[in-house]
Amino acid sequence: MKSMIVAFAMYSKLPMPRVDWEEKALSWALCWFPLVGAVIGAALYGWMALAEFLHIGSALFAAVALLLPIAFSGGIHLDGFCDTCDALSSHQSRERKLEILKDSHTGAFAIICCGLYLLVFFGAWCEVELTERTAVVLALGPVLSRSLSGFFAVNMPNARGTGMLATFTGPMDRFKADLALGAWVAMCGVAIVVAALAEGGALLAGAFLVCLYYQAMCKKQFGGVTGDLAGFFLQTCELVMVLAVVIAQKVVAVV
């Protein structure tokens, strides 16, 4: 129970009781990370159902759908996305890029990339054709992205060996963590495909492509993962998943 509270306290803005961040609780906290996504997914599903019932226009629907995950997470993952964009755009050495990730100042590239990201994500949500099956698929997206983010955090080398992510992964039993997070990924994948074959398959394909890019980018540019890079992955994955669903819907409509 303590590990679940730590996970929600770290990765969401939901009020949690105060507990000691002891090693045992930290060692299982990332395994509860997908449950944070489940809460966000439930809120998204509720909003999609309400928007459909009230015939809310696409602009307002997209704005709230975009805002909900950011509000629930407190923007922690979007902050990592911005820091990573600054580091990647610097074209500096690996060591200097890691320093930029730690810098609390926001650079021009972070602002530019964040603005473009939000614009494209808003446009993607505007294009979603809501059905009950599609809503289920999209609601499972935040669960899958956090399951994958946790899995990579456990299995890829830490680029610095220190920091908040290392605090969570250091005391973990990797085998048990892989079983738990792998189970989350498998359950999400099956549920997504069962809910809607075309849209679900497209969402999984989009997530898979982001995974390939993320692994290659982290190893080449940073020598491993950090908390900021994990946030970058999560935000990128969630954008691509929604885009993939939209593309699948458009293709099916044409065919």
FIMARLUM-866128 format. One record per atom (N, C-alpha, C, O, CB): residue in three letters; x, y, z. Coordinates in steps of 0.05 Angstrom, whole numbers, plus 5000, padded with zeros to 4 digits. Glycine has a CB too. Layout:
N
ALAXYZ...
END
This chain:
255
MET501749765000MET500050005000MET501750255000MET501150454986MET498150005024LYS503950255015LYS505750485016LYS506950544989LYS507150784981LYS507950445037SER507650334974SER508850384948SER506850504929SER507650674912SER509850114936MET504350434930MET502250554914MET501850844921MET501551014903MET499550404917ILE501950914946ILE501651184955ILE504051354945ILE503651584937ILE501451204986VAL506451244947VAL508851384937VAL508551434907VAL509251654898VAL511351214943ALA507651234892ALA507251274863ALA505351494857ALA505951664839ALA506351014850PHE503051504870PHE501151714865PHE502151984875PHE501652194862PHE498451644879ALA503651984897ALA504652244907ALA506752354889ALA506952594886ALA505952194935MET508352184876MET510452274858MET509352344830MET510252544819MET512552054856TYR507652184820TYR506852214792TYR504052324787TYR503052314765TYR507051954778SER502752424808SER500152544804SER499852774825SER501352794843SER497852344808LYS497852934820LYS497153154839LYS494853074857LYS493853244872LYS496453404824LEU494052824857LEU491952734875LEU492852744904LEU495152654909LEU490952454866PRO491252834922PRO492052844950PRO492452564961PRO490752384957PRO489952994967MET494752514974MET495452254985MET496252285015MET497252495022MET497752124969PRO495752085031PRO496652095059PRO499752095060PRO501051995042PRO495551855075ARG500852215081ARG503752235084ARG504851965093ARG503951855113ARG504452455103VAL506751855078VAL508151615086VAL511151645083VAL512051825069VAL507151365069ASP512651485097ASP515651495094ASP516451365068ASP515451145061ASP516951345118TRP518251495054TRP519251395029TRP521551205034TRP523851255028TRP520151625009GLU520850975047GLU522850775054GLU523550615030GLU522150605010GLU521950605077GLU525850465032GLU526850315009GLU524850114998GLU524650074974GLU529450185016LYS523449975016LYS521549765007LYS519349884991LYS518449774971LYS520449615032ALA518350125000ALA516150254985ALA517150354958ALA515650334938ALA515050485002LEU519550464957LEU520650564932LEU521150334912LEU520850374888LEU523250704938SER521850104923SER522549874905SER520149774889SER520449634869SER523649644921TRP517649834898TRP515249754883TRP513649984872TRP511649934859TRP513549584901ALA514550224876ALA512950454868ALA512450464838ALA510150514830ALA514350714877LEU514450414822LEU514150424793LEU512150214783LEU510950244761LEU516750384779CYS511749994797CYS509849794789CYS507049894792CYS505249774779CYS510249544806TRP506550104807TRP503950224810TRP503650464791TRP501450574790TRP503550314839PHE505750534777PHE505550764759PHE503250734739PHE501850934734PHE508250794744PRO502850494727PRO500550464708PRO497850524721PRO496050604707PRO500550194696LEU497650484747LEU495050534760LEU494450834760LEU492150904759LEU495150424789VAL496550994761VAL496051284758VAL494851334730VAL493051504727VAL498751444761GLY495951194710GLY494751224683GLY491951124681GLY490351234666GLY496451074663ALA491250924698ALA488450824698ALA486551034709ALA484351064699ALA488250564715VAL487451184729VAL485751394740VAL485451614719VAL483151714715VAL486951514766ILE487551684705ILE487451884684ILE485651784661ILE484051934651ILE490251954673GLY485951534654GLY484351414633GLY481351414640GLY479651464623GLY485251134627ALA480751364665ALA477951364674ALA476751654672ALA474451684664ALA477651264703ALA478451854679ALA477552124676ALA477052204647ALA475152334640ALA479552324689LEU478852104630LEU478652154601LEU476052024590LEU474652144574LEU481052054586TYR475651774598TYR473251634589TYR470751774598TYR468851804583TYR473251344599GLY470751874623GLY468452024633GLY467952274617GLY465652344611GLY468852084662TRP470152414610TRP469852654594TRP468852594566TRP467152734555TRP472552804593MET469852374554MET468952304527MET466052224527MET464552304509MET470652064516ALA465152084548ALA462352014550ALA460552254553ALA458452284541ALA461851814573LEU461452444570LEU459952684575LEU459852864550LEU457752974543LEU461152844598ALA462152884536ALA462253044512ALA460352934490ALA459053084476ALA465053054501GLU460252674488GLU458452544469GLU455552584477GLU453852644459GLU459052244466PHE454952564502PHE452252594512PHE451252874508PHE448852914501PHE452052514541LEU452953074513LEU452153354511LEU452653474484LEU452153714479LEU453653514532HIS453753314465HIS454453414438HIS456253654440HIS455853854426HIS451853484423ILE458353634456ILE460253854459ILE461953874433ILE462653664422ILE462153804484GLY462554114425GLY464054154401GLY466954054402GLY467954004424GLY464154444394SER468154014379SER470753884378SER472954054392SER474753934403SER471553834349ALA472754314390ALA474854484402ALA474854464432ALA477054424444ALA474454784394LEU472554484445LEU472454464474LEU473154174483LEU474454134503LEU469654544484PHE472053984468PHE472653704475PHE475753654474PHE476853544493PHE471253514455ALA477053744453ALA479953704450ALA481453844471ALA483453744482ALA480853794422ALA480654094478ALA482154244498ALA482054104525ALA484154094539ALA480854524501VAL479754004533VAL479553864559VAL480953594559VAL482353524578VAL476553834567ALA480753454536ALA482053194534ALA485153234535ALA486553054546ALA481353054507LEU486153444524LEU488953504526LEU489753594554LEU491953524563LEU489653724506LEU488053744567LEU488753854593LEU488653644616LEU490353654634LEU486754074600LEU486753454615LEU486353264637LEU488953114645LEU489553124669LEU484253064629PRO490352984627PRO492752844636PRO494953024647PRO496352954666PRO493952684612ILE495153264636ILE497153454646ILE496353554674ILE498053574692ILE497353694627ALA493753604678ALA492853694704ALA493153474726ALA494053534748ALA489853774703PHE492453234719PHE492753014738PHE495652954746PHE496252894769PHE491452754727SER497452984726SER500352934731SER501753174743SER504053154751SER501652844706GLY500453404742GLY501853654751GLY503853754731GLY505553924738GLY503153604777GLY503853644707GLY505653744686GLY508453624689GLY510353714675GLY505854034687ILE508953424707ILE511653324711ILE512753194686ILE515153224681ILE511553114734HIS511153054671HIS512152924646HIS512553124624HIS514353104608HIS510152704637LEU510853324622LEU511153534602LEU513753694608LEU515053784589LEU508753724601ASP514353734633ASP516853864641ASP519253704630ASP521153814620ASP517053904671GLY519153444633GLY521253274622GLY521453284592GLY523653284581GLY520852984631PHE519153304579PHE519053334550PHE520553594542PHE522153584523PHE516153334540CYS519953804556CYS521154064549CYS524154064554CYS525754154537CYS519954294565ASP525053954576ASP527953934582ASP529353764561ASP531553834553ASP528353814610THR528053544553THR529353374533THR529553514506THR531553484492THR527753114530CYS527553664498CYS527653814473CYS529954014474CYS531354054454CYS524953954468ASP530254154497ASP532554334499ASP535254194496ASP536954284481ASP532454474527ALA535453954508ALA537953804507ALA538553704479ALA540753724469ALA537953574527LEU536453594466LEU536853484439LEU537453704419LEU538953664400LEU534353334430SER536253934423SER536654154404SER539354304408SER540054464391SER534454354406SER540754244429SER543254374435SER545554284417SER547454424412SER544054344464HIS545354024408HIS547453904392HIS550153914406HIS552253944393HIS547654044364GLN550153884432GLN552553884448GLN553453604454GLN552253414444GLN552154044474SER555553574470SER556553314477SER554553174496SER552753304506SER559253334491ARG554852914500ARG553052764517ARG553052884545ARG550952914558ARG553952464518GLU555452954555GLU555653064582GLU554153324585GLU552753374604GLU558553104590ARG554453494564ARG553153754565ARG550053724562ARG548553874575ARG554153934542LYS549153524547LYS546253474545LYS545153394572LYS542953474579LYS545753254524LEU546553224586LEU545653144613LEU545553384632LEU543753394649LEU547452924624GLU547453564629GLU547353814645GLU544853984639GLU543654094657GLU549953974641ILE544253994613ILE541854154605ILE539354034616ILE537554174624ILE541754164574LEU539253764617LEU536853634629LEU536453714658LEU534153744667LEU537153324627LYS538653764672LYS538453834700LYS537954134705LYS537054214726LYS541053754714ASP538454294684ASP538054584686ASP535154654690ASP533454564675ASP539254724662SER534554814710SER531754884716SER530755104697SER528355154697SER531454974745HIS532555234682HIS531655444664HIS530455324639HIS531255104630HIS534055624657THR528555464627THR527255384603THR528455524579THR528455774578THR524255424604GLY529455374559GLY530555484535GLY528555534514GLY526255454516GLY532755314525ALA529455664493ALA527755734470ALA526655494457ALA524255484449ALA529255914450PHE528255284453PHE527455044440PHE525254894456PHE523454774444PHE529754854434ALA525454904482ALA523454784499ALA520754914495ALA518654774492ALA524154794529ILE520655184494ILE518255324490ILE517055274462ILE514655234459ILE518655634494ILE518755284442ILE517855234415ILE516654954412ILE514454914401ILE520155274395CYS518154754422CYS517254474419CYS514754424435CYS512954274427CYS519454284428CYS514554544459CYS512154504476CYS509754624462CYS507554504461CYS512554634503GLY510054864450GLY507854984436GLY506954824412GLY504554784408GLY508655264426LEU508854714397LEU508154554374LEU506854294382LEU504954194370LEU510654494357TYR507954174404TYR506853924414TYR503853964422TYR502153804414TYR508453834439LEU503354164438LEU500554214446LEU498754274423LEU496454194423LEU500454444467LEU499754414403LEU498154484379LEU497454234364LEU495154194356LEU499754674361VAL499454054359VAL498853814344VAL497053624360VAL495253494349VAL501553664337PHE497553604386PHE495953434403PHE493053534403PHE491153374402PHE497053414431PHE492653794405PHE489953904404PHE488653834378PHE486253764377PHE490054214409GLY490153874356GLY489053804330GLY488253514327GLY486253444315GLY490953884308ALA489853334339ALA489353054337ALA486752984352ALA485052834342ALA491652884349TRP486353094376TRP483953044391TRP481453164376TRP479353044378TRP484153174419CYS481853384362CYS479653494347CYS478653304325CYS476253314318CYS480453764334GLU480453144315GLU479752964293GLU478652694301GLU477752534285GLU482252924276VAL478752634327VAL477752374337VAL474752344333VAL473152524340VAL478452344367GLU473952124321GLU471152054318GLU470351884341GLU471151644342GLU470551914290LEU468851994360LEU468251844384LEU466151624380LEU463951674370LEU467252034405THR466851394389THR464951164392THR465651044419THR467651104431THR465150954368GLU463850864428GLU464350734454GLU466950574453GLU468450584473GLU462050554461ARG467450434431ARG469850274429ARG472350444428ARG474350384440ARG469650084405THR472150664412THR474450844410THR475150974437THR477451004444THR473951054389ALA473051034452ALA473451164478ALA474950974497ALA476651064512ALA470751244490VAL474350714496VAL475750514512VAL478650504504VAL480450504521VAL474350234510VAL479150494478VAL481950484468VAL483550724478VAL485750694488VAL481950464438LEU482450954474LEU483851204482LEU484251224512LEU486251334521LEU482351444471ALA482251124527ALA482451134556ALA484650954567ALA485851004588ALA479751064569LEU485250744552LEU487450554560LEU490150664552LEU492250554561LEU486950284547GLY490250864535GLY492750974526GLY494651064549GLY496950984550GLY492351204508PRO493651224568PRO495351304591PRO496351074608PRO498551094620PRO493751494608VAL494850864609VAL495750624624VAL498150494610VAL500150424622VAL493450414628LEU497850464583LEU499950344567LEU502450504567LEU504650404570LEU498950294539SER502150774564SER504550944563SER506150934589SER508650934588SER503751234557ARG504750924611ARG506150904637ARG507250634643ARG509350604656ARG504250984660SER505950424633SER507050154635SER509650134620SER511650024630SER505049944625LEU509650234596LEU512150224579LEU514350404590LEU516650324591LEU511450304551SER513550634600SER515550814612SER516850684636SER519350704638SER514151084620GLY515350564653GLY516450424676GLY518250194668GLY520350144679GLY514350324694PHE517350044647PHE518949814638PHE521649894628PHE523649774634PHE517449664615PHE521750114612PHE524350214602PHE526050324624PHE528450294624PHE523850434581ALA524850454644ALA526350564666ALA527750344682ALA529950384691ALA524450714685VAL526450114684VAL527649884698VAL529849744682VAL531849664693VAL525549684706ASN529449734655ASN531149564639ASN533349704624ASN535249574614ASN529549414620MET533249964621MET535350114608MET537250234629MET536350304651MET534150334590PRO539750264622PRO541650374641PRO540950664648PRO540050814631PRO544550354631ASN541450744673ASN540951024681ASN543351184671ASN545651124676ASN540651044712ALA542751404657ALA544851564644ALA546651694664ALA548951744658ALA543551764626ARG545551764688ARG547151894708ARG547851724732ARG549851764746ARG545752144717GLY546151524737GLY546551364761GLY545551494786GLY545551374808GLY549451294764THR544551734784THR543451884806THR540852014797THR540051984774THR545452094818GLY539452154815GLY537052294808GLY534552144818GLY534751924829GLY536852334778MET532252264813MET529752154823MET529151884811MET528251704826MET527452344817LEU529651844785LEU529051594773LEU530751374785LEU529851154790LEU529451604742ALA533351434790ALA535151234802ALA534251174831ALA534550944840ALA538051344803THR532951364844THR531951314871THR529751104871THR529450944889THR530851574883PHE528151094849PHE526050904846PHE527050634836PHE526150424846PHE523851004828THR528850634817THR529750394804THR531950254819THR532350004817THR530550444776GLY533550404834GLY535850284848GLY535150054866GLY536349844864GLY537150494865PRO533150084884PRO532549864902PRO530649644891PRO529849464905PRO531249974927MET529949664865MET528049474854MET529249204849MET531549184842MET526849594829ASP527549004852ASP528248734842ASP527348724813ASP525048714807ASP526748504859ARG529348724795ARG528748764767ARG526948544756ARG525148594740ARG531348764751PHE527448294764PHE525848064754PHE522948104762PHE521148074745PHE526847804765LYS522348174787LYS519648204796LYS518348454783LYS515948454776LYS519548234827ALA519948664780ALA518948904767ALA518148854738ALA516148944728ALA520949134769ASP519848694724ASP519248624696ASP516748464694ASP515148504676ASP521648464684LEU516248284713LEU513848124713LEU511348304716LEU509348274702LEU513847914735ALA511548484736ALA509248664742ALA508748854719ALA506448874710ALA509748824768LEU510748984709LEU510349184688LEU509749044661LEU508249144645LEU512849354685GLY510948814657GLY510348654633GLY507448564632GLY506148564611GLY512148414631ALA506448504656ALA503648424658ALA501748654652ALA499748624638ALA502948314686TRP502548894662TRP500949134655TRP500949184625TRP498849234613TRP502149384669VAL503249154612VAL503449204583VAL501748994568VAL500249064550VAL506349184573ALA501948744576ALA500448534562ALA497448564566ALA495948544546ALA501248254573MET496548624590MET493648664595MET492548904579MET490448884568MET493148704625CYS494149114578CYS493249354563CYS493049284533CYS491149354520CYS495249584567GLY495149154523GLY495149084495GLY492848914487GLY491548964466GLY497748944488VAL492248714502VAL489948534496VAL487348694498VAL485648664480VAL489848294515ALA486948844519ALA484549004522ALA484049204500ALA481849244491ALA484549144549ILE486249324491ILE486049524470ILE485249394443ILE483549504429ILE488749664466VAL486349174437VAL485649034411VAL482848924413VAL481448934393VAL487748814405VAL482148814436VAL479448704439VAL477348924436VAL475148884425VAL479148554465ALA477949154447ALA476049384446ALA475449474418ALA473149524411ALA477049614463ALA477549494402ALA477149584374ALA479649494358ALA481849594363ALA476749894372LEU479249314340LEU481549194326LEU483149394310LEU485549404312LEU480548964308ALA481749554293ALA483149744276ALA484549964292ALA486950004290ALA481249854255GLU482850104308GLU484050324323GLU486050234344GLU488050354348GLU481750484337GLY485350004357GLY487149894377GLY489749804365GLY491949844376GLY485849664391GLY489649664342GLY492049574329GLY493749814321GLY496249804323GLY491349414304ALA492550024311ALA494050264303ALA495350394327ALA497650484325ALA492150464289LEU493850404349LEU495050524374LEU497450374383LEU499450484390LEU492950534396LEU497250104383LEU499549944391LEU501949974372LEU504249974380LEU498749644393ALA501349994346ALA503450034326ALA504850294331ALA507350314330ALA502350014298GLY503350504337GLY504550764342GLY506250754367GLY508450864367GLY502350974346ALA505250624388ALA506850604413ALA509450444408ALA511550514419ALA505150464435PHE509250234392PHE511650074385PHE513750244371PHE516150214377PHE510849834368LEU512950404352LEU514850574338LEU516150774356LEU518550824354LEU513450724315VAL514650894375VAL515751074394VAL517850934412VAL519851044419VAL513551204411CYS517150684419CYS519050524436CYS521750484421CYS523850514433CYS517850254442LEU521550424395LEU524050384380LEU525650644379LEU528150634383LEU523350284352TYR524350864374TYR525751124372TYR526951194400TYR529251284401TYR523751344363TYR525351154421TYR526251224448TYR528751074456TYR530651194466TYR524051174468GLN528750814451GLN531150654458GLN533650744443GLN535750784455GLN530650354452ALA533350784417ALA535650874401ALA536551144408ALA538951194410ALA534950864371MET534751334413MET535451604420MET536851624447MET538851764449MET532951784420CYS535751484467CYS536951494493CYS539751384493CYS541551504505CYS535251334513LYS540151164480LYS542851044479LYS544851214464LYS547151244473LYS542750764467LYS544051324442LYS545851484425LYS546451754437LYS548751844438LYS544751514397GLN544351894446GLN544652174455GLN545452204484GLN546852384491GLN542052314450PHE544552014501PHE544952054530PHE546251814544PHE547151844567PHE542252104543GLY546451584531GLY547651354543GLY545851214563GLY546851044579GLY550151434558GLY543351274563GLY541451144581GLY539051324585GLY538551504570GLY542751084607VAL537551264607VAL535051414612VAL535451584637VAL537151544654VAL532751214616THR533751784639THR533451954663THR530452004667THR528851924651THR535052224660GLY529752134689GLY526952194694GLY525852374672GLY523552344664GLY526652324721ASP527452574663ASP526452754642ASP525952604616ASP524052654602ASP528552974637LEU527752414609LEU527452264585LEU524952084586LEU523552034567LEU529952094579ALA524451974610ALA522051814614ALA519551984610ALA517551884598ALA521951694643GLY519552234619GLY517352414614GLY517052474584GLY514852484574GLY517752674629PHE519252514570PHE519252564541PHE517952324527PHE516352364509PHE522152604531PHE518752084535PHE517551844523PHE514551834527PHE513051794508PHE518851594534LEU513651884552LEU510851864558LEU509252064542LEU507151984530LEU510351914588GLN510052314541GLN508552514526GLN508552454496GLN506552484483GLN509852794531THR510852364485THR510952304456THR509252064450THR507852064430THR513852254448CYS509351864467CYS507751624463CYS504751684462CYS503251584446CYS508351414484GLU503851854481GLU501051914482GLU500052084458GLU497852044449GLU500352064508LEU501752254448LEU501052404424LEU500852214400LEU498952224385LEU503152624419VAL502852044396VAL502951864373VAL500651664374VAL499451594354VAL505551714372MET499851574398MET497651394400MET495051514391MET493551384377MET497351294429VAL494551764399VAL492051894390VAL492151944360VAL490151904346VAL491652164405LEU494452024350LEU494752064321LEU494351804306LEU493051804284LEU497552174314ALA495251584316ALA494951324303ALA492051244302ALA491151134282ALA496551114318VAL490551294323VAL487651234323VAL486251404302VAL484551304288VAL486451294351VAL486951664301VAL485651834281VAL486251734252VAL484451724235VAL486752134284ILE488751664247ILE489551564221ILE487951314214ILE486951284192ILE492551514219ALA487751134233ALA486350884229ALA483450934222ALA482250814204ALA486550704254GLN482251124236GLN479451194231GLN479051304203GLN477151244189GLN478351394252LYS480951474194LYS480751594168LYS481151384146LYS479751384126LYS482951814165VAL482951194150VAL483450984131VAL480950804128VAL480150734106VAL485950824139VAL479850724151VAL477450554151VAL475150694137VAL473650574122VAL476650474180ALA474850964142ALA472751114129ALA472951124099ALA471051104084ALA472651394140VAL475451144089VAL475951154061VAL475450884048VAL474250864026VAL478851244055VAL476350674061VAL476050404050VAL473050314051VAL472450094043VAL477750204067
END
